[in-house]
């Protein structure tokens, strides 16, 4: 494959950092033109000095002078505001946009890149959750330029390459069950932030780790899969798989199934999204099939994980409901991490927001912004 020029949004996070490790390992395949971060100016400077991209964005400018002093080269431009993320997505030169931003902030860059027909390697699940109904109408989406980075959706994609969509009977999306898989409903009333951040298999940012604990992440992933593979949510079934070895299974109408397996390592789906439809040699860890490998599967307890059912219901409702779900969840998780509410209050805030926020406006990016803002303001007022 020819060398690809990548824009990495959210380069200092887990996905962005691992993508940079891949770039450094394969300089003949990748260059980087844009790096962005929210607050971690020291890590952004380290990455920039290694890769020397033309454009840098640090959204929090409180460390502007110190950040600039750490740079050992002269970029074409350095920006200190979130708007520049969107502007560069629209105007800058790149082949692939790796969007690993967290939350609704990732939607507009995804939208603008697909509007340009660019490839988007998507690690920002909220893009499809809040705006899948809009994104699927864009040229880039119709041309197959939206490639998932989530391990589950990458597994689905790898399992259906070469298959006809009408041959898919259902998709089984696996979940580790997070840190509270064995807890009772009563025990969940007293869990702490520290408990929720103790994921058994994956190392991730705090927001997505809490989403894993509540299983909201699986609900968001079901909505993603609906748009990515043009399937009704009733054909996407979550199951608990504590070992996180099988990342998803596709069942076909003839009774056969395909699954993608591997150790819990995000570099595999990141690399696949950057090189799709090709595969390239890379020293990722593999499973040792000469030794015993235990794999368990369990049904989901929806009473224990009400966020999952809220997400499925919002997806079926459609319109602004998934955006309301996402915004309320982001605020509820933020408040939980700040010790303002209990863990079990997270679904209560989401449900009340879904029941209270209404809009009869046309579903377009501008109205999504408004509903997102309205929901966040409302969710902050609940359970004061």
N, C-alpha and C positions, 0 to 999 in steps of 0.2 A: 504494500500500500504506500501511497505517496505521503510525504510529511504533512501533518495537519497542524493548523494554528488554533490554539485553544484560548478562550476567555473563561477564566475560573472565577465565578461569583461565590464568595464565602470561602476564600482559599485557606483561611487559618483554622477552619473547623475540621472535624474528623474526615469527612469525604474529600474536602479540598486538599488537606495535607497528604492524604494517601494518593490522590491524583498527582500531586507534585512529585511524590516518590517515584511514581510510574514514569512521569516525564523525564526525570533525572536518569532513570534506568534506561530509557529508550529515546535519547536525544535525536536519533536518526528518524524517528517517527513523529515526534511532537515538538512544537515550539509554543511559547505562551506570550500572548499579546496584552492580556488584561489580568490583573489580580485585584481582588477587593476584600475588604474586611470591615467589620463593624467597629470594634474597639481595640483589638489586639495588635497595636501598632508595632511592637517589637518583633513579633513573629512575621508580620507582613513585610517588615523591612528585611528580615533574614531571607524570606522567600524571594523578594524582589532582587536582592543582591546576587542571588544564585541564578535567577532566570532572566533578569534584565528585561522585563516587559515594557512596552511603550507607555502603557497607561496604568495608573494606580488609583484606587479609591479607598479612602479611610473615612467612613461615615461619621465617626465621632472625631471632631476636630480639636478636642481639648488638649491633645498631645501633638498638635501640628508641628511645632518647631522641633521637638525632640525626634519625631518621626523623620522629618526631613534631614536632620543631622545624622541619622543612622544610615542613610542611603549612600552607597559608594559609587553610584553612577547617576547619570542625568536622564530620567525618563522624559518622554515627549510631553506628558502632562500628569499632574497629580491633583486629584480632586478631594474635597472634604465635605461632601454632602451626598445623601442617598439618591437625589434626583439624577446625579451623574451615572448611577448604575443603569437607569433607563436610557439616558442619552447615549451612552457608549454602546448599549445593546442595539440601538437604532443606527448609529453612525459609524462605529469603529469597524475595522477589518478583522474578521476571524472566520474560521471554518466551522468550529464547534463551540457552542456555549455550554459549559458545564455549570449547571445551576444548582448549587448546594446551599442556597440561602434557606433560612428557617422561617416558615410562616407565610402569610399573605404577601409579604414584600417580594416574594419570588414570582408572583403571577405575571406582573407587567413585563419583566424581562423575558419570560417565556413567551408571552403573547407577541412581543415585538420581534423576537428572533424568528419565530415561526411565520410571522407576517412577511418577513424578508426571505423566507424559504431556507433559513439556516438550519443546520442540525442542532438539536438540543439534547444533551445528555442530562436527563432530569433526575435530580436527587431531591428536588423540592416538591414533595407530594401534594402540598397545598395548591399548586398551580392547577392540577387536574381536579382536585376536590372542589375548589371554589368556582373554577371556570371551564371545566371540561366541555360543558354545553356550548361554550364560545370557541374554545381552542379547536374543537373538531371540525370547525368550518373553515379554518385557515389553510392556505396553500401548503405550508410546510407540514402540517399535520396530515393532510390528505396524501402527501407524497411520501409519508412514512419517515419523516425526519425527527420525530419525537421518540427517543430511545430511552427506556427506563434504566435508572441506576439502582433503584431498590433491589435487594437480593431476590425478593419474591417475584417481582415483575420481570426481572432479568431471566429468572428461571422459567417463567411462563413463556416469554419470548423465545428462549432457546428450545423449549419443548414444542413450539408450534411452527418453527421455521420449516417450510416445505409442506405444511399441512393446509387444507382448506378450512376456512372459518366455519363452514356449515358442518364440518366433521367433529367439531368440539361439542361434547355432551355437557361437561362442566369443568370448572377449574377448582382445585382444592388448594387453598392458600394456608400455609402452615404458620403457626405462632408458637413461640417458646413457652408462653404462659407467664413470662416475666417473673419477678420475685415473689408474686403472691399466688402462684398457681395452686399451692397446697393450703392456702389460708381459707378459713371459713368466713362467711359474711360478717359474723360477729367480730372476728379478729381484725377485719379490715377497718373497723371503726377507730382503732387505736394506732394504725401504722403512721410512721413519721416520714419526713422528707428523706432522711438518711436511708430508711428502709426502701423507699420507692426508687432511689437512685442506685440500688445494689442489684444490677442486672446480672443474671447468672451466665450469660453467653457472650453478649456484645458490649463493646465500649463505645458509647455514643454521647452526644450532648445531653444536657439535663432535661430539656423539653421533650425530646423524642424518647428518652429513657422513662419519663413519667407516662408518656403516651403508651409505651410498651406495658407498663405496670397496669394501667387502666384498660388496656387492649383497644384504646381509641386508635392507636396506630394501625391496627388490623382493620378497623372500620374505614379509616381513610384509604387504606390500600385496596379495599374492596371497591370503593368509589373510583379510585385510579384505574383498577383493572377493567371496570365497566366501560370507561372511555377508551382506554388503550386498545382493548380487544373487541369492542363493540358487542358486549354481552349484557343481558339483564342481570341485575344483582342476584336474582334467584338461582343463577347458574354458577355463582361464585361462593364456595363453601369454606368457612374457616374451621380448622382443626388445631388442637394443641399437639405440638411435637417438641418436647422439652430439649432434645439434643440439637436442634437447629442444623441438621445434616441435610435433610430434604427441604429445599427452599420453596418448592411448589410442585403440584402434580396436575397434569392435564389429562382428563379422561375423555376418550373418543367414543363415537356412536357404535363402533364395532366391539366395544368392551375392553379395548386395550388402553393402557395408560403410559404416559411418559413423565419422568421426573428428572429434575436437575439436582445433583447432589454435590456436596463439598463441605469442607470445614467452614465455620463461620468467619469468613474473610471477605471484607468489602472490596478488596482490590480486584477480585474476579469480576463482579458486575461492573465496576468502574472501567476496567480495561475493555470489557466486551462492548460497553456503550461507546467508547472512544474509537474502537476498531471495527464495529459492526458494518457489514456482515462477515468480516474476516476475523480470524483468530491469529494471535501472534504469540511467539514463544515468550514465556515470562516465568520466573521462579516462584510461583504461588504454591502454597502448601496443598497437598493432595491427601485423600483418604488412604489409609493402609488397609486394603481388603484382605491381606493375609492374616490379620488379627481380628478378634471378635469386635463387632460393631453393634451395639444395642440401639434399636430405634423403637420408640413408643409413640402411640397416638391416642388422644383422648378427645371426647366431645367438649365443646365450649359450654361452660356454665354461665348462661346469660344473666342470672340473678347476681352472680359475683362480679360480672363485667357488663354493667348496663350501658356503658359508653358505646360498646360494639353495636348493640341493638339500636341505639339512638342514631348512629351513623348509617346503618342499613335503612332505617325508616326515612331519614333525611334524603338519602339517595333516591328512594322510590318517590318521594314527594317532588324532588327536582326543583327547578327554578332557583330561588335564592336560599333555599333551606340548607344545602351543603355549605354555603358561604357563612350562614349564621352559625351552623354547627361548628365550623372551623374557628371562627372568631371567638365564640363563647368559650371553646375549649382552650384556645391560646391564653385568654385572660384567666380562666379558672386555674390552669396549670401554673401560670405566673404567680397568681395569688397563693396557691398552695406552696410553691417553692419559697415564697416570702413569709410563710407561716401565718397567713391571714385567714385561711380556711382549712378545714380538714380534708383529708384524702377523699372521703365519701361525699363531700360537698361538690366535687368536680362535676359529676353527672347531673346533680340538682341544678346547678347554674346553667348547664347546657340545655337541659330540658325546658327550664323556664324561659330561656332566651328563644328557643324554637317556638314555644307557645305564644310568645309576646310580640316578637318582631315580625312585621308584615310589610310587604311592598308589592304594589301592582305595576311597577315601572318595567320598562323593557330591560331584558338581561343583556347589558353591555358593560365593558370595563368601567366606565364612569359610574354607573349605578351600583356595580359591585363594590367599588370603593366606598360609596355612601353607606350601603347596608353594612359593610364591614365595620366602618367607623361607628355607626349607630349601635351595632351589637356590642362592640367593645365597651362603649360608654355605659350601656345598660348592664352588661355583665359585671362591671365594677361596682354597681350599686347594690347588687344582690348579697344577701347574708352578711351585711355590714356588722 
